[in-house]
Amino acid sequence: MAMKKATKKAAEKIRTAAKKVAGKVTSKVAAVKKAAAKKAPAKKAKAQPIPKGYHIVTPSLVVKGAKEALEFYKKAFGAKEVGKAMTTPDGKILHGEFRIGDSIVMYSDEFPDMGSRSPLSVGGVSSSLLIYTRDADSLFNQAVASGAKVAMPIGDMFWGDRYGIVTDPFGHQWQIATHKEDLTPKEMARRAASAMSGPPPAPPAESAPAQQTPPATQPA
């Protein structure tokens, strides 16, 4: 009986000692792993093909007086500058960006020697930008009050938009719209035909009857 107790006590001591050794080994392994993790270089995040905040298509404006243009776009459309513009040694803007709503627009000064000319230099535009907003009338009036010129008065259009066009002081045209109706292709075609035909021509004015000139009185 005494031998059994001694054997049991010895076994317990062995188990306790084994647990202590195992605990020390586990702690050492954890410490080694932690040190290795600190030394290992951080894994670089994979670059996104389309950067965050950009859409698949991003317009880029060439303007004569890019700094002034940015201030106008802030007043007219609530634009917010994105980052800091890159400039040339003489202070011209080589590349800048601003955001209107959820869309980024790039802009730069004109560089005629590189074939980059503004609408004011070429005397016209071959493209324009469209802004969809909740209140087209308000934004349209704000743009005009900021210095834009009305190119097309705002009104309800056959395709279901409240829509107008302004030309900014730098020659670029901006379409401003609020979508009001979803139309079927059939309804769209009917409205388009009606809009294109225009009002019926006015009937010709009736000509007044010719007045007869009385014969001249002959002298006696």
CORWO-V639132 format. One record per pair of residues at least 6 apart in sequence whose C-alpha atoms are under 7 Angstrom apart, sorted by the first residue. I is the first residue (numbers start at 1). J is the second residue. Records with the same first field share a line. If there is no record, write none. Layout:
I=J, J
//
This chain:
54=103, 104
58=104, 105
59=105, 106
60=105, 106, 107
61=106, 107, 108
62=107, 108, 109, 110, 116, 117, 118
63=108, 109, 110, 118, 170
64=109, 110, 118, 170
65=109
66=93, 108, 109
72=146
73=79
74=80
75=146
76=142, 143, 146
77=100, 139, 143
78=100
79=98, 99, 100
80=98, 99, 100
81=97, 98, 99
82=97, 98, 99
84=96
85=93, 95, 96, 97
86=93, 94, 95, 96
87=93, 94
88=94
92=109
93=108, 109
94=108, 109
95=107, 108
96=106, 107, 108
97=104, 105, 106, 107
98=104, 105, 106
99=105
110=116, 117, 118
111=117
119=125, 171, 172
120=170, 171
125=172
128=172, 173, 174
129=173, 174, 175
130=174, 175, 176
131=175, 176, 177
132=176, 177, 178
133=177, 178
134=178
135=178
136=162, 163, 176, 177, 178
140=176
144=150
147=168, 169
148=166, 167, 168, 169
149=166, 167, 168
150=165, 166, 167
151=165, 166, 167
152=164, 165, 166
153=164, 165
154=162, 163, 164
155=162, 163, 164
156=162, 163
157=163
158=188, 191, 192, 195
159=188
160=179, 180, 181, 182, 183
161=177, 178, 179, 180, 181
162=177, 178, 179, 180
163=176, 177, 178
164=175, 176, 177
165=173, 174, 175, 176
166=173, 174, 175
167=173, 174
//
